């Protein structure tokens, strides 16, 4: 019996089968399948990969894992391990829905580039052209969180800087006075509108003059509001019309939809005994509920592995997947390092490899290192806080993803273990 029938129950199976196209379950994979040998992968090495991923589940570190390797436009490896929910023991499926958190950022960056191609904005436009409150933004110049010394920035924040994290905007990730001010403001509220959020964020001082440093930030939230103003559409509507619907990403969006909650993977957190329990008391989870008003451009998307593989393969294909989403030059701009030598490499814990610059919404490997000698320059990637990871390797015509739902996802080296086994499997 298929997972569709198991979840629906026999009395409504016929109805659900008639509606399967609308609810986007039980459909063909994003890419056709091939054998490991045809894809240039070692089957024994892939078997070792499966054993390594199974160990994460068997040890109780995570509830379930989805993993896929696509090469030359074909799925050469796809496995699920464990369950969508430990209480129900329902096996994890390719069409289950994950909260992908910061993997939202590359999607919003692609949305901005759509508007650039349509002539509705340029990357070097000041953000204040679209969000007037940014005309008054200040830079922290000393003092404390309670008594900050502020000054005018040397230059305005631009849209490009929102996408490559050189804007100076805060994100609450450090012990600095600026991040203290940011955290006190409690900006992430499910009932706050995006325009209200960006106006409040503009009142918080910048860490530094725009363009002078790299610091992971809330810039993609602001970029989401820029999309709204420039396009005249709400962010969710714009992304659905311009990216999700054309690519067939039927289950990707900002809020849980009627009939899909049963496919939502449960989020877990580690316990003191090395196991996991359902995450409780995290107000960010309210962002995904149907009644939420906030469109969280830096972390608010729900998606399935199958959906996101379509997006990643579109990038690898130079902007096309059945239909053209971006021009090749836009993909090149997005997926190549945009930072100066003085700002490269970037420092961010989940990269675990000190050889990355940053494009627009994605980190980009700029050279080989001892930390990951088999990973070629030109790989681009990003991840989500709950343990969703993807990377694209143009040199090897490869897309790889490994997903779980653990808070924090970086508690265990899932991505590093997966990557090591993937490159060990490549037949050179």
Beta strands, then each sheet from edge to edge (+ up, - down):
strand 1: 32-33
strand 2: 64-71
strand 3: 74-85
strand 4: 90-91
strand 5: 97-99
strand 6: 138-143
strand 7: 148-152
strand 8: 268-270
strand 9: 276-278
strand 10: 302-304
strand 11: 356-358
strand 12: 363-365
strand 13: 380-384
strand 14: 388-393
strand 15: 398-403
strand 16: 406-407
sheet 1: 1+ 3+ 2- 15+ 14- 13+ 12- 11+
sheet 2: 1+ 3+ 4-
sheet 3: 5+ 10-
sheet 4: 6+ 7-
sheet 5: 9+ 8- 16-
end
